[in-house]
Amino acid sequence: FEKSHKSDEEFKQTLTDGLILCRLINKIIPNTVPFANVGRNPIKWLENVQFFLDGCRRVGLKEDMLFEPYDVKYFGNDAEELERRNQKIAVTLFWLSRIATHLPPFNEPGSPPRLG
């Protein structure tokens, strides 16, 4: 299928401030991120992304499974580079979902995975 540069940008824009990522890791391990920075400061947004990545390490993701904080900030004109960085983010989310299904409360008998 044809790649849509606009959808790549929308995907990235959703994650830019790191708030959704912080909420996600807190759903997996409550209070992993005790607070997240809200506002329009891009430096604080990167800090939120770093909080998320630290939480990923805490649940067992290895460095080669993680995207880089600046991958979320890339909005350049190179569609291939944007796609590459978005794929790195997607791979991190994939590995996080795999690990999360083995953590309480996701691994309780009869309890469906709640990610997604």
Backbone as CSV, one residue per row, in Angstrom:
resi,resn,N_x,N_y,N_z,CA_x,CA_y,CA_z,C_x,C_y,C_z
1,PHE,0.833,-1.178,0.000,0.000,0.000,0.000,0.875,1.237,0.000
2,GLU,0.289,2.329,-0.359,1.029,3.573,-0.487,1.224,4.228,0.879
3,LYS,2.439,4.701,1.125,2.721,5.380,2.395,2.140,6.784,2.359
4,SER,1.579,7.192,3.467,1.022,8.534,3.561,1.878,9.359,4.508
5,HIS,2.567,10.325,3.968,3.426,11.185,4.780,2.601,11.916,5.829
6,LYS,1.386,12.310,5.484,0.519,13.018,6.426,0.197,12.147,7.646
7,SER,-0.086,10.861,7.431,-0.396,9.990,8.572,0.832,9.770,9.447
8,ASP,2.007,9.725,8.843,3.238,9.616,9.627,3.387,10.832,10.540
9,GLU,3.109,11.999,10.004,3.214,13.218,10.801,2.173,13.224,11.927
10,GLU,0.978,12.761,11.633,-0.065,12.713,12.656,0.313,11.749,13.781
11,PHE,0.866,10.591,13.398,1.344,9.619,14.390,2.366,10.277,15.303
12,LYS,3.325,10.943,14.709,4.395,11.582,15.464,3.863,12.723,16.318
13,GLN,2.963,13.529,15.770,2.425,14.672,16.494,1.730,14.226,17.781
14,THR,1.063,13.082,17.726,0.367,12.550,18.893,1.339,12.232,20.024
15,LEU,2.562,11.861,19.676,3.536,11.440,20.677,4.517,12.535,21.079
16,THR,4.510,13.655,20.391,5.542,14.678,20.540,5.773,15.136,21.964
17,ASP,4.702,15.402,22.712,4.900,15.941,24.065,5.160,14.849,25.105
18,GLY,5.074,13.578,24.705,5.390,12.474,25.599,4.296,12.133,26.603
19,LEU,3.211,12.885,26.635,2.176,12.644,27.644,1.486,11.299,27.465
20,ILE,1.154,10.943,26.236,0.512,9.638,25.994,1.471,8.506,26.349
21,LEU,2.738,8.692,26.048,3.730,7.669,26.382,3.840,7.501,27.903
22,CYS,3.824,8.615,28.630,3.876,8.540,30.100,2.640,7.842,30.650
23,ARG,1.481,8.149,30.085,0.251,7.479,30.534,0.316,5.984,30.257
24,LEU,0.841,5.632,29.098,0.947,4.224,28.717,1.823,3.458,29.701
25,ILE,3.011,3.949,29.994,3.915,3.220,30.885,3.330,3.173,32.294
26,ASN,2.579,4.194,32.695,1.926,4.168,34.006,0.789,3.162,34.059
27,LYS,0.166,2.855,32.942,-0.857,1.813,32.910,-0.222,0.438,33.098
28,ILE,0.992,0.287,32.611,1.695,-0.996,32.711,2.289,-1.171,34.102
29,ILE,2.981,-0.148,34.575,3.523,-0.134,35.937,3.107,1.188,36.572
30,PRO,2.088,1.143,37.428,1.605,2.385,38.039,2.721,3.170,38.728
31,ASN,2.649,4.479,38.572,3.577,5.434,39.198,5.007,5.336,38.685
32,THR,5.188,4.732,37.526,6.531,4.731,36.925,6.955,6.164,36.641
33,VAL,6.028,6.943,36.142,6.261,8.363,35.908,5.370,9.117,36.898
34,PRO,5.956,9.602,38.012,5.141,10.244,39.044,4.499,11.552,38.581
35,PHE,5.112,12.220,37.621,4.532,13.429,37.053,5.037,13.543,35.620
36,ALA,4.263,14.210,34.803,4.681,14.494,33.435,4.576,15.996,33.225
37,ASN,5.464,16.499,32.424,5.490,17.923,32.144,4.399,18.292,31.148
38,VAL,3.605,19.274,31.507,2.541,19.760,30.637,2.898,21.184,30.223
39,GLY,2.576,21.529,29.030,2.857,22.882,28.560,3.461,22.866,27.171
40,ARG,4.043,23.964,26.798,4.528,24.134,25.437,6.055,24.136,25.343
41,ASN,6.739,23.623,26.335,8.193,23.633,26.357,8.749,22.336,25.752
42,PRO,9.346,22.402,24.560,9.864,21.196,23.908,10.934,20.459,24.716
43,ILE,11.690,21.169,25.536,12.694,20.508,26.380,11.985,19.607,27.397
44,LYS,10.897,20.084,27.970,10.122,19.289,28.920,9.449,18.110,28.223
45,TRP,9.069,18.285,26.963,8.484,17.182,26.199,9.502,16.049,26.055
46,LEU,10.745,16.430,25.760,11.788,15.407,25.650,12.006,14.705,26.981
47,GLU,11.886,15.438,28.062,12.005,14.835,29.388,10.895,13.796,29.596
48,ASN,9.673,14.104,29.150,8.580,13.137,29.236,8.900,11.873,28.448
49,VAL,9.427,12.045,27.248,9.793,10.891,26.418,10.865,10.070,27.133
50,GLN,11.813,10.752,27.764,12.855,10.046,28.508,12.272,9.288,29.699
51,PHE,11.283,9.863,30.377,10.597,9.150,31.463,10.005,7.842,30.928
52,PHE,9.377,7.917,29.765,8.791,6.729,29.147,9.870,5.690,28.847
53,LEU,10.962,6.124,28.233,12.033,5.191,27.880,12.658,4.567,29.128
54,ASP,12.808,5.341,30.184,13.315,4.796,31.452,12.365,3.725,31.986
55,GLY,11.069,3.976,31.873,10.086,2.980,32.285,10.172,1.715,31.450
56,CYS,10.431,1.870,30.164,10.601,0.702,29.293,11.804,-0.128,29.739
57,ARG,12.876,0.530,30.086,14.055,-0.183,30.592,13.703,-0.917,31.884
58,ARG,12.913,-0.271,32.706,12.526,-0.848,33.998,11.741,-2.155,33.829
59,VAL,10.919,-2.244,32.780,10.161,-3.477,32.553,10.951,-4.502,31.762
60,GLY,12.165,-4.154,31.342,13.024,-5.149,30.727,13.369,-4.963,29.268
61,LEU,12.944,-3.864,28.654,13.344,-3.649,27.270,14.833,-3.343,27.202
62,LYS,15.470,-3.903,26.217,16.904,-3.679,25.991,17.080,-2.437,25.121
63,GLU,18.267,-1.896,25.142,18.552,-0.656,24.404,18.232,-0.781,22.913
64,ASP,18.499,-1.952,22.325,18.242,-2.091,20.889,16.753,-2.203,20.565
65,MET,15.904,-2.273,21.579,14.445,-2.296,21.394,13.837,-0.895,21.511
66,LEU,14.640,0.066,21.917,14.136,1.404,22.210,14.440,2.394,21.091
67,PHE,13.507,3.308,20.885,13.792,4.425,19.987,14.595,5.469,20.753
68,GLU,15.113,6.434,20.048,15.848,7.529,20.670,14.878,8.682,20.938
69,PRO,15.090,9.447,21.999,14.166,10.544,22.288,13.937,11.480,21.097
70,TYR,14.973,11.743,20.346,14.836,12.672,19.228,14.084,12.077,18.044
71,ASP,13.847,10.766,18.056,13.027,10.168,16.999,11.617,10.751,17.026
72,VAL,11.128,11.081,18.211,9.789,11.625,18.353,9.737,13.072,17.861
73,LYS,10.853,13.752,17.887,10.896,15.170,17.519,11.159,15.404,16.033
74,TYR,11.479,14.360,15.272,11.843,14.564,13.868,10.607,14.841,13.015
75,PHE,10.583,15.996,12.370,9.514,16.367,11.445,10.113,16.907,10.154
76,GLY,11.282,16.413,9.778,11.955,16.917,8.584,11.203,16.586,7.308
77,ASN,11.743,17.049,6.205,11.115,16.861,4.897,11.461,15.536,4.249
78,ASP,12.353,14.773,4.842,12.770,13.486,4.281,11.770,12.411,4.709
79,ALA,10.906,12.018,3.786,9.846,11.050,4.093,10.421,9.703,4.530
80,GLU,11.518,9.293,3.919,12.128,8.012,4.296,12.673,8.056,5.716
81,GLU,13.285,9.171,6.081,13.813,9.312,7.448,12.668,9.347,8.455
82,LEU,11.604,10.034,8.126,10.428,10.071,8.995,9.859,8.670,9.184
83,GLU,9.761,7.911,8.113,9.257,6.536,8.178,10.179,5.663,9.031
84,ARG,11.501,5.806,8.859,12.466,5.020,9.633,12.317,5.302,11.125
85,ARG,12.197,6.555,11.476,12.064,6.922,12.887,10.717,6.449,13.456
86,ASN,9.654,6.563,12.670,8.350,6.074,13.124,8.377,4.561,13.321
87,GLN,9.103,3.864,12.468,9.221,2.411,12.632,9.946,2.076,13.928
88,LYS,10.978,2.846,14.269,11.674,2.608,15.531,10.728,2.790,16.718
89,ILE,9.885,3.806,16.645,8.909,4.031,17.712,7.934,2.860,17.778
90,ALA,7.450,2.426,16.623,6.497,1.314,16.569,7.125,0.030,17.115
91,VAL,8.398,-0.198,16.826,9.081,-1.394,17.332,9.148,-1.342,18.863
92,THR,9.450,-0.187,19.416,9.473,-0.058,20.877,8.107,-0.374,21.465
93,LEU,7.056,0.168,20.867,5.704,-0.087,21.364,5.337,-1.565,21.225
94,PHE,5.797,-2.197,20.149,5.563,-3.636,19.970,6.213,-4.426,21.096
95,TRP,7.491,-4.180,21.366,8.205,-4.924,22.405,7.616,-4.635,23.772
96,LEU,7.203,-3.407,24.002,6.582,-3.072,25.281,5.287,-3.863,25.459
97,SER,4.498,-3.975,24.416,3.242,-4.736,24.522,3.512,-6.207,24.778
98,ARG,4.568,-6.744,24.172,4.919,-8.157,24.396,5.310,-8.399,25.846
99,ILE,6.115,-7.522,26.400,6.556,-7.678,27.789,5.399,-7.420,28.753
100,ALA,4.574,-6.426,28.443,3.475,-6.061,29.345,2.490,-7.196,29.542
101,THR,2.314,-8.035,28.535,1.360,-9.141,28.674,1.832,-10.173,29.698
102,HIS,3.085,-10.096,30.102,3.618,-11.028,31.097,3.719,-10.410,32.489
103,LEU,3.271,-9.179,32.620,3.315,-8.488,33.908,1.918,-8.435,34.521
104,PRO,1.823,-8.464,35.854,0.508,-8.279,36.480,-0.007,-6.888,36.129
105,PRO,-1.253,-6.652,35.971,-2.385,-7.572,36.017,-2.670,-8.233,34.672
106,PHE,-1.814,-8.026,33.676,-2.065,-8.542,32.342,-1.973,-10.052,32.272
107,ASN,-1.223,-10.667,33.166,-1.027,-12.111,33.083,-1.953,-12.895,34.006
108,GLU,-2.930,-12.241,34.618,-3.879,-12.951,35.476,-4.752,-13.864,34.624
109,PRO,-5.004,-15.079,35.089,-5.817,-16.003,34.308,-7.180,-15.409,33.950
110,GLY,-7.542,-15.570,32.693,-8.835,-15.098,32.219,-8.902,-13.612,31.960
111,SER,-7.802,-12.901,32.195,-7.809,-11.459,31.985,-7.192,-11.152,30.632
112,PRO,-7.960,-10.542,29.722,-7.405,-10.226,28.399,-6.398,-9.107,28.478
113,PRO,-5.433,-9.068,27.570,-4.494,-7.950,27.557,-5.247,-6.629,27.414
114,ARG,-4.816,-5.617,28.152,-5.521,-4.336,28.127,-4.769,-3.271,27.352
115,LEU,-3.718,-3.623,26.664,-3.025,-2.644,25.841,-3.794,-2.463,24.550
116,GLY,-3.822,-1.246,24.077,-4.413,-1.009,22.768,-5.676,-0.272,22.789
